[in-house]
Amino acid sequence: MAAVDSPAIEEEFIEAQKNWDLDKLNVDLAYAKRKVLTPVEKKLLRRLLCGCSPAEIAKKVYQSSTSSTVRVYLSNGLYKYIEDMLSNQAGCLIKVKNWSHVTHLLEKAGYKKNDFKYHQ
């Protein structure tokens, strides 16, 4: 299943970069994985951070109507790395129960950028 690049995908990458500390997140996930994330893993992560479901990822990125391959790829990869990373940080077991919990867990762990600016 080959990924299809489009301007909309690039726009979402910019959105993820704007709202999330991707540099720190990529470093911390690479540490949990024990090697750097692949380009496909980075693409899937950014899609998740933009609120895309596995079905939306399958449709938009891979132009496929079935999301089973994306779900399996996420479950066997990114979700495990996120769980390991967050569990190590929290000192207790953290589980990704659903794709929609990823952004909440990562925001709670401090990876979401704070857009609030205090003006005097």
LORODREN-247034 format. One record per atom (N, C-alpha, C, O): residue in three letters; x, y, z. Coordinates in steps of 0.2 Angstrom, whole numbers, padded with zeros to 4 digits, always signed. Atoms other than C-alpha are relative to their C-alpha. Example, Ala and Ser with C-alpha at 12.3 -4.5 7.8 and 13.67 -1.06 7.14 Angstrom:
residues 2
ala+0004-0006+0000;ala+0062-0022+0039;ala+0004+0006+0000;ala+0009+0005+0003;ser-0004-0006-0001;ser+0068-0005+0036;ser-0004+0005+0003;ser-0001+0011+0004;
***
This chain:
residues 120
met+0004-0006+0000;met+0000+0000+0000;met+0004+0006+0000;met+0008+0008+0005;ala-0004-0006+0001;ala+0009+0016-0006;ala-0004+0006+0002;ala-0010+0007+0000;ala+0003-0007-0002;ala+0006+0033+0001;ala+0000+0004-0005;ala+0004+0004-0010;val+0001-0004+0006;val+0000+0046-0010;val+0001+0007+0004;val-0003+0009+0008;asp-0001-0007-0003;asp+0006+0064-0006;asp-0004+0005-0004;asp-0005+0004-0010;ser+0004-0005+0003;ser-0005+0079-0009;ser+0001+0006+0004;ser+0004+0006+0009;pro-0001-0006-0004;pro-0005+0097-0004;pro-0004+0000+0006;pro-0002+0003+0011;ala+0004+0000-0007;ala-0019+0093+0009;ala+0004-0004+0005;ala+0004-0002+0011;ile-0004+0003-0005;ile-0007+0081+0017;ile+0005+0004+0003;ile+0007+0004+0009;glu-0005-0005-0002;glu+0007+0094+0017;glu-0003+0005+0005;glu+0000+0007+0010;glu+0004-0005-0004;glu-0006+0106+0025;glu-0001-0003+0007;glu+0000+0001+0012;glu+0001+0003-0007;glu-0009+0094+0039;glu+0006-0001+0004;glu+0007-0001+0010;phe-0006+0001-0003;phe+0009+0091+0042;phe+0002+0007+0003;phe+0005+0007+0009;ile-0002-0006-0002;ile+0011+0110+0044;ile-0005+0001+0007;ile-0002+0004+0012;glu+0004-0001-0006;glu-0004+0110+0056;glu+0003-0004+0006;glu+0003-0001+0012;ala-0003+0004-0006;ala+0004+0096+0067;ala+0006+0003+0002;ala+0007+0004+0008;gln-0006-0003-0002;gln+0020+0105+0067;gln-0001+0007+0004;gln+0002+0008+0009;lys+0002-0006-0004;lys+0011+0121+0073;lys-0002-0001+0007;lys-0001+0003+0011;asn+0004+0001-0007;asn+0001+0113+0087;asn+0004-0005+0004;asn+0002-0005+0010;trp-0003+0005-0004;trp+0013+0100+0093;trp+0008+0000+0000;trp+0011+0003-0005;asp-0007+0000+0000;asp+0031+0098+0098;asp+0003-0006-0003;asp+0005-0011+0000;leu-0002+0006+0003;leu+0036+0086+0085;leu+0007-0002+0001;leu+0008-0008+0001;asp-0007+0002-0001;asp+0054+0087+0087;asp+0001-0004+0007;asp+0004-0009+0006;lys+0000+0003-0006;lys+0053+0082+0105;lys-0003-0007+0000;lys-0001-0012+0002;leu+0004+0006+0000;leu+0040+0069+0102;leu+0003-0005-0004;leu+0003-0011-0002;asn-0004+0005+0004;asn+0050+0061+0088;asn+0006-0003+0003;asn+0007-0009+0003;val-0005+0002-0004;val+0065+0060+0099;val-0002-0005+0005;val+0001-0010+0006;asp+0002+0004-0005;asp+0056+0053+0113;asp-0003-0007-0002;asp-0002-0012+0001;leu+0002+0006+0003;leu+0047+0040+0102;leu+0005-0004-0002;leu+0005-0010-0002;ala-0005+0004+0003;ala+0063+0035+0094;ala+0004-0003+0006;ala+0006-0009+0005;tyr-0003+0003-0006;tyr+0070+0032+0112;tyr-0004-0006+0002;tyr-0001-0011+0003;ala+0005+0006-0002;ala+0055+0021+0116;ala+0001-0006-0005;ala+0001-0011-0003;lys-0001+0005+0006;lys+0057+0012+0099;lys+0007-0003+0000;lys+0008-0009-0003;arg-0007+0002+0000;arg+0076+0011+0101;arg+0003+0001-0007;arg+0008-0002-0009;lys-0003-0002+0007;lys+0078+0018+0083;lys-0005+0005-0002;lys-0011+0006+0000;val+0004-0006+0003;val+0071+0033+0073;val-0006-0003-0003;val-0007-0008-0006;leu+0007+0001+0003;leu+0053+0033+0067;leu+0001+0000-0008;leu+0005+0004-0010;thr+0000+0000+0007;thr+0051+0028+0049;thr-0004+0006-0003;thr-0008+0009+0000;pro+0004-0005+0003;pro+0044+0041+0036;pro-0007-0002+0001;pro-0011+0003+0002;val+0007+0002+0000;val+0028+0031+0036;val-0003+0001+0007;val-0008+0003+0008;glu+0002-0001-0007;glu+0027+0031+0055;glu-0001+0008+0002;glu-0006+0009+0005;lys+0001-0007-0001;lys+0030+0050+0055;lys-0006+0003-0003;lys-0010+0007+0000;lys+0006-0002+0004;lys+0016+0052+0042;lys-0006-0002+0004;lys-0011+0002+0005;leu+0006+0002-0003;leu+0004+0042+0052;leu-0001+0004+0007;leu-0006+0005+0009;leu+0000-0004-0007;leu+0009+0051+0069;leu-0003+0007-0002;leu-0008+0009+0002;arg+0003-0007+0001;arg+0005+0068+0061;arg-0007+0000-0002;arg-0011+0004+0000;arg+0007+0001+0002;arg-0011+0062+0054;arg-0004-0001+0007;arg-0010+0002+0008;leu+0003+0001-0006;leu-0016+0056+0071;leu-0001+0006+0004;leu-0006+0008+0007;leu+0000-0006-0004;leu-0011+0072+0079;leu-0005+0006-0003;leu-0007+0010+0001;cys+0005-0004+0003;cys-0022+0081+0067;cys-0007-0002+0001;cys-0012+0000-0002;gly+0007+0002-0002;gly-0037+0071+0073;gly-0003-0005-0005;gly-0009-0007-0005;cys+0002+0005+0005;cys-0038+0058+0058;cys-0001-0006+0003;cys+0004-0009+0007;ser+0001+0007-0002;ser-0045+0041+0062;ser+0004-0004-0005;ser+0006-0002-0010;pro-0003+0004+0005;pro-0037+0026+0054;pro-0004-0001-0007;pro-0001-0002-0012;ala+0004+0001+0007;ala-0051+0025+0041;ala+0001+0007-0004;ala+0002+0006-0010;glu-0001-0006+0004;glu-0048+0043+0036;glu+0007+0000-0002;glu+0009+0002-0008;ile-0007+0000+0003;ile-0029+0040+0035;ile+0000-0005-0006;ile+0003-0003-0011;ala+0001+0004+0006;ala-0033+0025+0024;ala-0002+0003-0006;ala+0000+0002-0012;lys+0003-0003+0006;lys-0044+0035+0013;lys+0005+0006-0003;lys+0005+0006-0009;lys-0004-0006+0002;lys-0033+0051+0012;lys+0007-0002-0002;lys+0009+0001-0008;val-0007+0001+0002;val-0016+0044+0012;val+0001-0005-0005;val+0006-0005-0009;tyr-0001+0006+0004;tyr-0017+0027+0004;tyr-0006-0001-0005;tyr-0006-0006-0009;gln+0005+0001+0004;gln-0033+0030-0006;gln-0003-0007+0000;gln-0005-0010-0005;ser+0002+0007-0001;ser-0040+0014+0001;ser-0007+0001+0004;ser-0007+0005+0009;ser+0006+0000-0003;ser-0058+0011+0007;ser+0000-0004+0007;ser-0004-0004+0011;thr+0000+0005-0005;thr-0052-0002+0020;thr+0006+0003+0005;thr+0011+0005+0003;ser-0005-0003-0005;ser-0043+0004+0036;ser+0004-0006+0004;ser+0008-0004+0009;ser-0003+0005-0004;ser-0038-0013+0043;ser+0008+0000+0000;ser+0011-0001+0005;thr-0007+0000+0000;thr-0020-0012+0037;thr+0003+0006+0004;thr+0008+0005+0007;val-0002-0005-0004;val-0018+0005+0045;val-0001-0001+0007;val+0004+0000+0011;arg+0002+0002-0007;arg-0026-0001+0061;arg+0006-0005+0003;arg+0008-0004+0008;val-0005+0005-0002;val-0014-0016+0062;val+0007+0004+0000;val+0011+0003+0005;tyr-0006-0003-0001;tyr+0001-0005+0058;tyr+0001+0005+0006;tyr+0006+0005+0009;leu+0000-0005-0006;leu-0004+0008+0071;leu+0001-0004+0007;leu+0005-0003+0011;ser+0000+0004-0006;ser-0007-0006+0084;ser+0007-0003+0001;ser+0009-0004+0007;asn-0006+0004-0001;asn+0009-0015+0081;asn+0006+0005+0000;asn+0012+0002+0001;gly-0006-0005+0000;gly+0020+0001+0080;gly-0001+0006+0004;gly+0000+0006+0010;leu+0001-0007-0004;leu+0015+0019+0085;leu-0003-0001+0007;leu+0000+0002+0012;tyr+0004+0000-0007;tyr+0003+0014+0099;tyr+0005-0003+0005;tyr+0005-0001+0011;lys-0004+0003-0005;lys+0016+0003+0107;lys+0006+0004+0002;lys+0008+0005+0008;tyr-0006-0005-0002;tyr+0030+0016+0106;tyr-0003+0006+0004;tyr+0000+0008+0009;ile+0003-0005-0004;ile+0018+0029+0113;ile-0001-0003+0007;ile+0000+0001+0012;glu+0001+0003-0006;glu+0013+0017+0127;glu+0006-0001+0004;glu+0006+0001+0010;asp-0006+0001-0003;asp+0031+0013+0131;asp+0003+0007+0003;asp+0005+0008+0008;met-0002-0006-0002;met+0036+0031+0131;met-0004+0003+0006;met+0000+0006+0011;leu+0004-0004-0006;leu+0022+0038+0142;leu+0000-0004+0006;leu+0000-0001+0012;ser-0001+0004-0006;ser+0023+0023+0154;ser+0006+0001+0003;ser+0006+0002+0010;asn-0006-0001-0003;asn+0041+0026+0157;asn+0000+0007+0003;asn+0003+0008+0008;gln+0000-0007-0002;gln+0038+0045+0159;gln-0005+0000+0007;gln-0003+0004+0012;ala+0005+0000-0005;ala+0023+0042+0171;ala+0002-0005+0006;ala-0001-0004+0012;gly-0001+0005-0005;gly+0030+0027+0181;gly-0005-0005+0001;gly-0005-0008+0006;cys+0005+0005-0001;cys+0015+0017+0178;cys-0003-0002-0007;cys-0001+0002-0012;leu+0003+0003+0006;leu+0006+0007+0164;leu-0005+0005-0003;leu-0010+0007+0000;ile+0005-0004+0004;ile-0002+0018+0151;ile-0001-0004-0007;ile+0003-0006-0010;lys+0002+0004+0006;lys-0012+0010+0137;lys-0004+0005-0005;lys-0008+0009-0003;val+0004-0003+0006;val-0018+0017+0120;val-0006-0004-0001;val-0005-0009-0005;lys+0006+0005+0001;lys-0036+0010+0120;lys-0003+0002-0007;lys-0007-0003-0009;asn+0004-0002+0006;asn-0042+0020+0104;asn+0004+0005-0003;asn+0008+0009+0001;trp-0004-0005+0003;trp-0034+0031+0091;trp-0002+0007+0003;trp+0003+0011+0003;ser+0002-0006-0002;ser-0044+0045+0098;ser+0003+0002+0007;ser+0003+0008+0008;his-0003-0001-0007;his-0035+0044+0115;his+0007+0003-0001;his+0010+0005+0004;val-0007-0001+0001;val-0018+0047+0107;val+0001+0008+0001;val+0006+0009+0005;thr-0001-0007-0001;thr-0020+0066+0106;thr-0001+0002+0007;thr+0003+0006+0010;his+0002-0002-0007;his-0027+0067+0124;his+0006-0002+0004;his+0009+0002+0008;leu-0005+0003-0004;leu-0013+0056+0131;leu+0007+0005-0001;leu+0010+0006+0003;leu-0006-0004+0001;leu+0001+0066+0122;leu-0001+0007+0002;leu+0004+0011+0004;glu+0001-0007-0003;glu-0007+0083+0127;glu+0001+0000+0007;glu+0004+0005+0010;lys+0000+0001-0007;lys-0008+0077+0145;lys+0008+0000+0002;lys+0010+0002+0007;ala-0007+0000-0002;ala+0011+0073+0144;ala+0004+0006-0002;ala+0010+0006-0001;gly-0003-0006+0001;gly+0015+0090+0138;gly+0003+0001-0007;gly+0007+0006-0008;tyr-0003-0001+0007;tyr+0019+0088+0119;tyr-0004+0005-0004;tyr-0002+0007-0009;lys+0004-0005+0004;lys+0005+0100+0113;lys+0003+0007+0002;lys+0004+0008+0008;lys-0002-0006-0001;lys+0011+0117+0111;lys-0005+0005+0003;lys-0011+0004+0002;asn+0005-0005-0003;asn+0003+0131+0122;asn+0000+0006-0004;asn+0005+0010-0004;asp+0000-0006+0004;asp-0003+0144+0111;asp-0002+0007+0004;asp-0002+0012+0001;phe+0002-0005-0005;phe-0008+0155+0126;phe+0006+0005+0001;phe+0011+0002+0003;lys-0005-0005-0001;lys+0003+0171+0126;lys-0002+0005+0006;lys-0008+0008+0005;tyr+0002-0005-0005;tyr+0003+0182+0142;tyr+0003+0007-0003;tyr+0009+0007-0004;his-0002-0007+0002;his+0003+0200+0137;his+0000+0005+0006;his-0005+0005+0009;gln+0000-0004-0006;gln+0008+0213+0150;gln-0003+0007-0003;gln-0003+0012+0001;
***
